[in-house]
Amino acid sequence: MGEKTEFEPGDKVPNDGVYMEVGEKSFHTEIQNPQQVTLERGASFPETANHNRKWKKKTKARVH
């Protein structure tokens, strides 16, 4: 089983880095001006702009 790549608000941050908001199905959803946050391991993810969004590490959050 692979590592989890999308996170809900309140989840613990697995690794230091920059995380950004993505849509539920980031492959099909393009968000204008998504929130970006720099977080350290063990911190909690903040709330997203709406309930349909999740957090994803910026290096893995490519828009197609």
N, C-alpha and C positions, 0 to 999 in steps of 0.2 A: 504494500500500500504506500502511495506517495505522500509527500509533504503537502499539507493544506496550503493553498495559495490565496484564497479569498477569506476575509475576516469580517465578522459582524462587530458593530459598536459594542464595547465592553469586553471583547476578547483580549487576551494577553498577547503582546507583541513578541513574536518568536525570535527576531533578530533585529539589530540596529539597522536603521535605514530610512529612506524617504518612501512614504506610502501615499497613494492617491486614490480618490474615489473612482469606482467603475460602476456601470449599470449591472443589473442582475445577470444579463447575458452580454458581457463586455464585447464579444465578437460582433454583435449586431448593434450595440448601443453606443452612440458617440455623445459624450457629455461636454457641453461648452463650459470652459473654465472650471474644471474639477478642483476640489479642495486637495491640497497637498500638505502633509505634515511630516516632520522629522521626529522619529520616535526611537527610544532606546528599549532594548530587550527587557521584558517584564512589565513595561507600562501597559496601560489599557488604551484601546482604540477609542477615539472620541466619537460623538454622534455624527452621522452623515447628514447631508442636506435634506434627504428624504428617505423614507423607509425602504425604498426599492434599491438602494445603493449599498455597496460593500467596499471594504478597503483592500487594496492589493499593492504589493511592493512595486515601486515605479518601474524598475527594470523589467518586470513581467507584465506590465499593464499596457501593452502595445495595442493601439487601435488599428484595426485592419480596414 
